[in-house]
Structure formats: C-alpha cells, structure tokens
Amino acid sequence: MSSVYTIKQRRVIILICTVLFGGFLLYALKGMFTAFLGASVLYVLSRPFLGFLVEKKKFPRWLSAWIIIIASFLILVLPFLTVGLLIADKINRFLEHKEAMNSVLKQVQDFIGFSVSDEKFIDKVYTFLEENLLGEVNNILSGVGGLLLTIGMMYFFLYFMLTSYLVFEKGFNKYLPLKKNQSQLFAEELRNSTYSNVLGQGFIALIQGALVSLGFWLFNYSDPVFWGIIAFFLSFMPVIGAPIVFVPAALIALAYGNTQEGYSLLLWGFLLVTNIDNVLRYFISKYLADTHPLITIVGVIIGIPIFGILGLVFGPLLISWFLLLVKIAEESGAQLTEEAISDES
C-alpha cells in the first residue's frame, strides 16, 4: 500500500512541477504569443494549398512552405505595413491643423443646430487622438525591430508547421482530449470559423472599403483611396464600421452647402455600403461558419488593446474558438450522459 501511495505522491509532484514549469514558460514566451497565433491562423488558411502542392503536385515540403510564406508576405504583411505608413502620415497632418478642424466643427454646429465645438471637448478629443490613435500607430512604426521580430518568429513557427504538418496534426489530435470523430468535427469547425473570421470578414471589409472609396470619388470628396482604406479597417466592426467614415463626411458637405454631394453620399452609404454587409454575410454563412456580428464587435473591442491593429482579426477569432470549445464540451457531456444511461439500462 505504501509503495502505491508513494507512486501516487510522485505522480502528483511531477504533475505540479510540470504545471509550474509550463506556466513559467508560457509567461516567459508571452511576447511570442502573437507570433504563434498568427502562424496558427496562416497554417489553417494555407493548409488546403499545402496539400495541393505536396500531395497533388509532388512539390518538396520545404519548397511548398517557402511558396506559402512568400505569397502570404506579399499578399498580407507588406500591404498592411504600407497602409500603416500612409495612415500615420495622414493622422499627423490632421493633428497639425487644429484650427481648420475647429472651423469645420463650427460649420457643422451651425448646420445641425447645437454646439459640437466646445473648446474643452475639442481639446479632449485631440488629446485622446494623440495619446491613443496616433500613439498606437507611432508605437507600431517606431518599434520596427519588435514588429520584424514578431513577423520573423511567426514565419519561423509557420515553416516548421508546414514542413512537418503530418507530425504537427498527429500530435494535435493525440493531445486533444476528444474522441476521433469529435477531433475531426473540431478540426472542420476550427477551419470554418477561421475562414469566416479572416477571409469572410476580410472580404466584406474589402468590399465595403472599396464602395466607400468609390462613393467619395463619384461625389467629389477628397482622398477617396485613403478614406476607403480607413473604412476597410473600420468595417471589421459590422453595422457601425463604415458609417463612421461616410456619415461625418456627408454632414460636413451639407454644412458647407454642398447638398447634392452630402445627400448623395448618405444615400450611397446607407442603401449600398451598409446593406452589402448583410448580403455578403448571407452567402458566406452558407459555405462557412456564421459569425454573429456581436462576436465580431466584442472581439474587436477586447482584441485591439491586446494585439493592436491585429486585434481586428485575432479578437473575434479567439472568441469564436472559445465558443467552439464550449460547443464541443457540451456535445461531449451529452454523449457521456447518453452512454451512462445506456450502461445502466
């Protein structure tokens, strides 16, 4: 009895040490969490293409991995860095012309009939923008070394995931506390939710941003490309995203007497830009997981403070993954209950 008790004690001690060391390593590697999460997302997105290259075209795994890495960098990473530089330049110019903004607010105030140009309020707005919006962008741009390190680690993880994808997936299924059929279901749901949050929402945001840009160009507003890019990022927040761009622009046009341009942009925005969201979501939900807009909005709110601009994608994605785990846990519990009832009978 004593020897059995000693073995149990040893197992408990080993388990406690493992948990403590694992917790310490997770804390030490917390700076790489973004890189690992990005690599995981890219792996899920590129897995079908990897299978096509390796299994159908018989490409070596290392070559297939490099093709995916280079393509993802050119399609995703490089455009985001370029857009970041463009946005930072525009925000700097905006904050340098406070007097011009005051004049615009005075015109809007006269048009809508109540005060929006209180000096204390404006000072608070500018302080908020300088400390948060501009500060966030400048932190990203000034911390180029850290950003490049994160990107480098992300592709480092991704390369070994891709070149050892069979071992990686086997280990994932081995340590996932699910039965084989549940593991397959989880993998399919994981893929669908990732596609829905990244590709689906990204496609919707791209279309809405393009429509906002087109509307600005058609109705003679300045900087249509820039405001289309801003609308693209804001459109990751469904319902409220794109109107943040075109509604103020239309109100400013109306305040300056440009009624045709103002009302045209409002009609364009509310009839086309906002409704295209619902249409595209209907078709995307038929082929991918249906991500509720509330999940996206809450995910963006909690994701941006943690991941910065990447929180637009990672925040909703993590919530979707969490809800997926809850769903699998509920199904597992229901299955265990049914098995227990059948055993008793």
Secondary structure, 3 states (H helix, E strand, C coil): CHHHHHHHHHHHHHHHHHHHHHHHHHHHCHHHHHHHHHHHHHHHHHHHHHHHHHHHCCCCHHHHHHHHHHHHHHHHHHHHHHHHHHHHHHHHHHHHCHHHHHHHHHHHHHHHCCCCCCHHHHHHHHHHHHHHHHHHHHHHHHCHHHHHHHHHHHHHHHHHHHHCHHHHHHHHHHHCCCCHHHHHHHHHHHHHHHHHHHHHHHHHHHHHHHHHHHHHHHCCCCCHHHHHHHHHHHCCCCCCCCHHHHHHHHHHHHHCCCHHHHHHHHHHHHHHHHHHHHHHHHHHHHHCCCCCHHHHHHHHHHHHHHHHHHHHHHHHHHHHHHHHHHHHHHHHHHHHHHHHHHHHC
